[in-house]
């Protein structure tokens, strides 16, 4: 087994003392920039990682970030959260931090877990996911001065620019705007929208991206937009039924943008069932299902989201620290990217006819 590099190895490589390396790791402001850069280069070249146990004893910190997990993900797009958690955990590990997952059946039970973990000093900070209107978690964390960051901006409250509430989110407006303009550039003129019911926060932002693109490109009125859009929950069966209603209207769309890949999969099935085998559809999430079907979709760039979340949680020493009052950079809005693919056809299949019953007569024995 290869011997792991030590702090002495770093000191020799950077031609500094052991104490200087320690200062770079724990009090970088005490070290001159040129020396600090040289030590950082040595740390990177050697792959040195500080001893986590020693650091915990010295700083009285757990170096652990807690994340509540809902009991189940929804639809085929649930893989996005899985991808984010993997990216966040991998990047936290590079900072010598651990991630603790815990059960969160409801926001209220998640708050109970947060209080228990905080009281026991098991975690230093929390990452919250699935923010929503009336979310009770963020207010408690702010009131109790517990460091946290949310994947998702605050919805329905006026602290979207509050430095005490750090958040990172994906610009759903920009993603759907890109998708709509792409379909327009390929020749579609009546681009429909299949989204979630109103007041979902994230869903409203995505619908606004579609609506703004349609107004800009085709001068659509509010009445035009209503005629080209419909809402559905994420289950594929429900999405298929909603898409069938949209396609059956007197002036149906010639392409559809969807708020998620689950909805897009339902729309794809609906189009195929009425004979539109090459119907242009774009989803959102860039899930494995979208890749398998060759479905164009908006990628949320979860690696960038994870990096931004950690940047908001950590100070220059890589230590969990709350934001300073007055700082206006405690928020990150990541621009997603459209992944264009050649769509796979879903072929309509006729029902299989049952085999004839009874025994066939042998003509030679008649």
ChimeraX attribute file (.defattr): number of C-alpha atoms within 10 A of each C-alpha:
attribute: neighborCount
match mode: 1-to-1
recipient: residues
	/A:1	3
	/A:2	4
	/A:3	5
	/A:4	10
	/A:5	14
	/A:6	16
	/A:7	18
	/A:8	14
	/A:9	16
	/A:10	25
	/A:11	20
	/A:12	13
	/A:13	16
	/A:14	21
	/A:15	14
	/A:16	15
	/A:17	14
	/A:18	16
	/A:19	12
	/A:20	20
	/A:21	25
	/A:22	15
	/A:23	16
	/A:24	20
	/A:25	17
	/A:26	16
	/A:27	13
	/A:28	16
	/A:29	12
	/A:30	11
	/A:31	14
	/A:32	10
	/A:33	12
	/A:34	9
	/A:35	16
	/A:36	20
	/A:37	14
	/A:38	17
	/A:39	24
	/A:40	18
	/A:41	15
	/A:42	20
	/A:43	23
	/A:44	11
	/A:45	11
	/A:46	15
	/A:47	12
	/A:48	16
	/A:49	16
	/A:50	15
	/A:51	11
	/A:52	15
	/A:53	11
	/A:54	10
	/A:55	15
	/A:56	12
	/A:57	10
	/A:58	9
	/A:59	11
	/A:60	11
	/A:61	17
	/A:62	19
	/A:63	23
	/A:64	19
	/A:65	23
	/A:66	22
	/A:67	21
	/A:68	22
	/A:69	19
	/A:70	16
	/A:71	10
	/A:72	8
	/A:73	13
	/A:74	12
	/A:75	15
	/A:76	20
	/A:77	22
	/A:78	15
	/A:79	17
	/A:80	19
	/A:81	17
	/A:82	13
	/A:83	16
	/A:84	19
	/A:85	20
	/A:86	15
	/A:87	18
	/A:88	22
	/A:89	17
	/A:90	16
	/A:91	17
	/A:92	21
	/A:93	13
	/A:94	11
	/A:95	16
	/A:96	16
	/A:97	19
	/A:98	19
	/A:99	20
	/A:100	14
	/A:101	13
	/A:102	15
	/A:103	13
	/A:104	18
	/A:105	13
	/A:106	13
	/A:107	18
	/A:108	13
	/A:109	13
	/A:110	21
	/A:111	18
	/A:112	14
	/A:113	17
	/A:114	25
	/A:115	16
	/A:116	13
	/A:117	17
	/A:118	16
	/A:119	10
	/A:120	9
	/A:121	14
	/A:122	17
	/A:123	22
	/A:124	21
	/A:125	27
	/A:126	23
	/A:127	20
	/A:128	20
	/A:129	17
	/A:130	15
	/A:131	21
	/A:132	18
	/A:133	12
	/A:134	12
	/A:135	16
	/A:136	14
	/A:137	16
	/A:138	21
	/A:139	14
	/A:140	14
	/A:141	20
	/A:142	14
	/A:143	9
	/A:144	10
	/A:145	11
	/A:146	19
	/A:147	23
	/A:148	26
	/A:149	28
	/A:150	21
	/A:151	22
	/A:152	22
	/A:153	26
	/A:154	24
	/A:155	17
	/A:156	14
	/A:157	11
	/A:158	8
	/A:159	14
	/A:160	16
	/A:161	16
	/A:162	16
	/A:163	18
	/A:164	26
	/A:165	22
	/A:166	28
	/A:167	29
	/A:168	25
	/A:169	21
	/A:170	22
	/A:171	20
	/A:172	26
	/A:173	22
	/A:174	22
	/A:175	26
	/A:176	32
	/A:177	21
	/A:178	19
	/A:179	28
	/A:180	28
	/A:181	19
	/A:182	15
	/A:183	20
	/A:184	18
	/A:185	11
	/A:186	9
	/A:187	12
	/A:188	17
	/A:189	15
	/A:190	20
	/A:191	26
	/A:192	29
	/A:193	30
	/A:194	26
	/A:195	24
	/A:196	23
	/A:197	13
	/A:198	13
	/A:199	13
	/A:200	14
	/A:201	18
	/A:202	22
	/A:203	19
	/A:204	17
	/A:205	20
	/A:206	25
	/A:207	23
	/A:208	16
	/A:209	21
	/A:210	29
	/A:211	26
	/A:212	17
	/A:213	22
	/A:214	23
	/A:215	14
	/A:216	11
	/A:217	14
	/A:218	13
	/A:219	11
	/A:220	16
	/A:221	12
	/A:222	11
	/A:223	8
	/A:224	15
	/A:225	18
	/A:226	13
	/A:227	17
	/A:228	21
	/A:229	23
	/A:230	18
	/A:231	20
	/A:232	20
	/A:233	16
	/A:234	23
	/A:235	15
	/A:236	22
	/A:237	18
	/A:238	17
	/A:239	28
	/A:240	24
	/A:241	16
	/A:242	22
	/A:243	27
	/A:244	18
	/A:245	13
	/A:246	24
	/A:247	22
	/A:248	11
	/A:249	11
	/A:250	8
	/A:251	11
	/A:252	16
	/A:253	21
	/A:254	18
	/A:255	22
	/A:256	27
	/A:257	30
	/A:258	32
	/A:259	30
	/A:260	25
	/A:261	30
	/A:262	29
	/A:263	32
	/A:264	30
	/A:265	26
	/A:266	24
	/A:267	32
	/A:268	30
	/A:269	23
	/A:270	26
	/A:271	23
	/A:272	18
	/A:273	16
	/A:274	12
	/A:275	12
	/A:276	18
	/A:277	18
	/A:278	15
	/A:279	17
	/A:280	22
	/A:281	26
	/A:282	33
	/A:283	31
	/A:284	30
	/A:285	28
	/A:286	25
	/A:287	23
	/A:288	15
	/A:289	16
	/A:290	26
	/A:291	16
	/A:292	10
	/A:293	16
	/A:294	16
	/A:295	28
	/A:296	25
	/A:297	29
	/A:298	28
	/A:299	19
	/A:300	24
	/A:301	18
	/A:302	23
	/A:303	17
	/A:304	19
	/A:305	25
	/A:306	22
	/A:307	15
	/A:308	22
	/A:309	25
	/A:310	20
	/A:311	18
	/A:312	23
	/A:313	24
	/A:314	17
	/A:315	13
	/A:316	13
	/A:317	15
	/A:318	18
	/A:319	17
	/A:320	23
	/A:321	17
	/A:322	22
	/A:323	20
	/A:324	10
	/A:325	10
	/A:326	10
	/A:327	12
	/A:328	13
	/A:329	13
	/A:330	25
	/A:331	23
	/A:332	21
	/A:333	16
	/A:334	18
	/A:335	17
	/A:336	23
	/A:337	19
	/A:338	22
	/A:339	19
	/A:340	15
	/A:341	14
	/A:342	12
	/A:343	20
	/A:344	15
	/A:345	16
	/A:346	17
	/A:347	12
	/A:348	14
	/A:349	8
	/A:350	6
	/A:351	6
	/A:352	6
	/A:353	6
	/A:354	6
	/A:355	6
	/A:356	7
	/A:357	6
	/A:358	6
	/A:359	6
	/A:360	7
	/A:361	8
	/A:362	7
	/A:363	6
	/A:364	5
	/A:365	5
	/A:366	5
